[in-house]
Amino acid sequence: MKEKIYESERGNVHYWVTNDNSNDMPWIVFLPGLTAGHNLFDKQIEYFRTKYNCLVWDAPAHGKSRPYAMDFTLDEVAKVLHEIIQLEQIEMPVIIGQSYGAYVTQAYLSLYSEPIRGFVSIDSCPLQKKYYSKWILWWLKHTEGMYRSIPWKLLIKWSLVGLVTSSYGRQNYKNDIEAYQKKYFCKLAGRGFYTVAEAIELDRPYPISCPILLLCGEKDAAGFTKSYNKKWSKGEGYQLIMVPNAGHNSNADNPDFVNSAIDTFLQKL
């Protein structure tokens, strides 16, 4: 993978593209979740890079994309994504977002008219306000304070519980968490959840006009992700596949199953 840097006054954003990009191959854009880095999708890029051009990033304020202004919004992150896609001259990509990455994708689709080939949501939730109660939005806006009250080692341990079930997935995410100091981790997580609540409160329709696949770990214990996936699937008529033996980072916990499900979805596009 070739590392590149998108420069802005708000901060620089690091992203990676496959070295052997071909005009004859379609693109997949991978967007990791909140506090996770680009390595979250290592197993997917390894699998798909022979058939697709691939791009993955450290989202603004994440990983190597620091320092970055910590008052970012979901729309701003979607705007940065759009500018990188334009910069790389990517047309009709498939966007695969895990957790926060899928929120970014929904914001992106609501802001820009350029079509995408497909959208895969991994362990995420809808942004439509109709799915949420007021207390859930309150909780999202007060995550930072709750995280700060927990000792750092315990916070790391709890952050892994329910998010990952495999030894590979656990080490993959643990490496990302331990790259942060506690204060920064709490601020980043808090800001991320706050931007999701803000985006929901905008009460946009967040239409998804491209083919979509929902994936969710059977053992996902992050908030109410499992129940929201079922409501999202039923409410909008989207296909939902539950990933066996996997938590919130299901693409790292059970990459073989996830890769196969994504591959089957892509072949129908």
C-alpha positions in Angstrom: 0.0 0.0 0.0 1.2 3.5 -0.9 0.7 6.1 1.9 -0.5 9.5 0.9 -1.4 12.7 2.7 -4.4 15.0 2.3 -3.4 18.4 3.6 -5.8 20.9 5.1 -5.8 23.8 7.6 -7.7 21.6 10.0 -5.1 18.9 9.9 -3.5 16.3 7.6 -5.3 13.1 6.8 -3.2 10.0 6.0 -4.6 7.4 3.6 -3.3 4.4 1.7 -4.0 3.1 -1.8 -2.9 -0.1 -3.5 0.3 0.2 -5.4 -0.9 -1.6 -8.5 -4.0 0.3 -9.3 -5.6 -0.4 -12.6 -8.1 1.6 -14.6 -9.7 -1.7 -15.5 -10.6 -2.6 -11.9 -13.3 -1.0 -9.7 -12.6 0.7 -6.4 -13.3 -0.2 -2.8 -13.0 2.5 -0.2 -12.6 1.2 3.4 -13.6 3.4 6.4 -12.7 2.1 9.9 -14.7 2.8 12.9 -14.3 5.3 15.8 -10.8 5.1 17.4 -9.8 2.3 15.0 -7.1 2.7 12.4 -6.5 1.6 8.8 -5.2 -1.8 9.9 -8.7 -2.8 10.9 -9.2 -3.7 7.2 -5.9 -5.6 6.6 -7.7 -8.9 6.0 -10.1 -7.4 3.6 -7.5 -5.5 1.6 -5.4 -8.7 1.4 -8.4 -10.6 0.0 -9.7 -8.0 -2.5 -6.6 -6.2 -3.7 -6.1 -8.6 -6.7 -9.6 -7.8 -8.1 -10.2 -4.2 -6.8 -8.3 -1.0 -6.4 -8.4 -0.3 -2.6 -8.2 2.9 -0.5 -8.3 3.0 3.3 -7.6 5.8 5.7 -6.9 6.9 9.2 -10.0 9.1 9.7 -9.5 12.7 10.8 -8.0 12.8 14.4 -7.3 9.1 14.2 -4.0 7.2 14.0 -1.5 9.0 11.9 -4.1 11.7 11.0 -3.2 13.7 14.0 -3.2 16.5 15.1 -6.6 17.4 13.7 -9.1 19.9 15.0 -11.2 18.1 17.6 -14.4 20.0 16.8 -15.0 18.1 13.6 -18.5 17.1 12.5 -19.7 14.1 10.6 -20.4 16.3 7.6 -16.8 17.6 7.7 -15.4 14.0 7.8 -17.7 13.2 4.8 -16.4 16.3 3.0 -12.8 15.2 3.5 -13.6 11.8 2.2 -15.3 13.3 -0.9 -12.2 15.5 -1.6 -9.9 12.5 -1.3 -12.1 10.5 -3.6 -12.0 13.4 -6.1 -8.3 13.8 -5.7 -7.7 10.1 -6.5 -10.2 10.4 -9.4 -12.2 7.5 -8.1 -15.5 6.9 -9.9 -18.3 4.7 -8.7 -16.6 3.2 -5.7 -18.0 0.6 -3.3 -17.8 2.1 0.2 -17.3 -0.3 3.1 -17.7 1.3 6.5 -17.3 -0.3 9.9 -19.3 1.4 12.7 -18.4 5.1 12.5 -17.2 4.5 9.0 -20.7 3.6 7.9 -22.1 6.8 9.6 -19.6 8.8 7.5 -20.8 6.9 4.4 -24.5 7.8 5.2 -23.5 11.5 5.6 -21.5 11.3 2.4 -24.5 10.0 0.5 -26.7 12.7 1.8 -24.3 15.5 0.8 -23.1 14.4 -2.6 -24.8 13.4 -5.8 -22.0 11.4 -7.3 -23.2 7.8 -7.5 -21.5 4.9 -5.8 -21.7 1.2 -6.8 -22.6 -0.1 -3.4 -22.4 0.3 0.3 -21.5 -2.3 2.9 -22.3 -1.4 6.5 -20.4 -3.4 9.1 -21.6 -3.3 12.7 -23.2 0.2 12.4 -26.6 1.8 12.7 -28.9 4.1 10.7 -28.8 7.9 11.0 -32.5 8.4 10.5 -33.9 10.1 13.6 -37.0 7.9 13.6 -35.0 5.0 15.1 -33.8 6.8 18.2 -35.1 7.8 21.6 -34.1 11.0 23.3 -32.1 9.2 26.0 -30.0 7.4 23.4 -29.0 10.8 21.9 -28.3 12.1 25.4 -26.0 9.1 26.1 -24.2 9.7 22.8 -23.5 13.3 23.7 -22.1 12.4 27.2 -19.8 9.6 26.4 -16.6 11.5 27.0 -17.4 12.2 30.6 -18.4 8.6 31.3 -15.2 7.3 29.7 -13.1 9.8 31.8 -14.5 8.4 35.0 -13.1 4.9 34.2 -9.4 4.0 35.0 -7.4 3.7 31.8 -6.5 0.0 32.0 -10.1 -0.9 32.9 -11.3 1.3 30.0 -9.1 -0.6 27.6 -10.4 -3.9 28.9 -14.0 -2.8 28.7 -13.5 -1.3 25.2 -12.4 -4.7 24.0 -15.2 -6.7 25.6 -18.0 -7.0 23.1 -16.1 -5.3 20.3 -13.8 -8.3 19.5 -14.0 -12.0 20.1 -11.0 -13.4 18.4 -7.3 -13.2 19.4 -6.5 -11.5 16.1 -9.3 -9.0 16.4 -8.5 -8.2 20.0 -4.8 -7.5 19.2 -5.7 -5.5 16.1 -7.9 -3.1 18.0 -5.8 -3.1 21.2 -2.9 -1.8 19.1 -5.0 1.1 18.0 -6.3 2.0 21.5 -2.8 1.8 23.1 -1.5 4.3 20.6 -3.6 7.0 22.4 -3.2 8.5 25.8 -6.4 8.2 27.9 -7.3 11.9 27.7 -7.1 11.8 23.9 -8.9 8.5 23.6 -11.8 9.8 25.7 -12.0 13.1 23.8 -11.9 11.3 20.4 -14.5 8.8 21.3 -16.7 11.4 22.9 -16.4 13.7 19.9 -17.2 10.9 17.5 -20.3 9.9 19.4 -21.4 13.5 19.7 -21.1 14.0 15.9 -23.4 11.0 15.4 -26.0 12.4 17.7 -25.7 15.8 15.9 -26.2 14.1 12.6 -29.3 12.2 13.8 -30.8 15.4 15.2 -30.5 17.1 11.8 -33.4 14.8 10.9 -32.4 14.3 7.3 -33.9 11.5 5.3 -30.4 10.0 4.6 -31.5 8.2 1.5 -29.4 5.3 0.2 -30.1 4.8 -3.5 -27.3 2.2 -4.2 -27.3 -1.5 -3.3 -26.6 -2.0 0.4 -25.6 -4.9 2.6 -25.7 -4.9 6.4 -23.3 -7.1 8.3 -23.4 -7.4 12.1 -21.5 -9.7 14.5 -23.7 -12.2 16.3 -21.8 -11.4 19.5 -21.8 -7.6 19.0 -22.2 -6.1 22.4 -21.5 -2.5 21.5 -24.5 -0.5 22.7 -27.6 -1.5 20.8 -25.9 -2.2 17.4 -27.5 -5.7 17.0 -31.1 -4.5 17.7 -30.6 -1.4 15.5 -29.4 -3.5 12.6 -32.5 -5.6 12.8 -34.7 -2.5 13.0 -32.8 -1.0 10.1 -33.1 -4.1 8.0 -36.8 -4.4 8.7 -37.6 -0.7 8.4 -35.8 -0.2 5.0 -35.9 -3.6 3.5 -32.1 -4.0 3.5 -30.4 -7.4 3.5 -28.8 -8.2 6.9 -26.3 -11.0 7.4 -25.3 -11.9 11.0 -21.6 -12.8 11.3 -21.0 -15.9 13.4 -18.4 -15.9 16.2 -17.8 -12.2 15.8 -18.2 -9.0 17.9 -18.5 -5.4 16.9 -15.3 -5.6 14.8 -16.7 -8.5 12.9 -14.5 -8.1 9.8 -11.5 -8.7 12.1 -13.1 -11.4 14.2 -14.3 -13.5 11.3 -12.6 -12.2 8.1 -13.2 -15.3 6.0 -17.0 -15.1 6.5 -17.1 -11.3 6.0 -14.9 -11.4 2.9 -17.1 -14.1 1.4 -20.3 -12.2 2.1 -18.9 -9.0 0.7 -17.6 -10.8 -2.4 -21.0 -12.4 -3.1 -22.6 -8.9 -2.7 -20.0 -7.3 -5.1 -20.5 -10.0 -7.7 -24.2 -9.0 -8.0 -23.4 -5.3 -8.7 
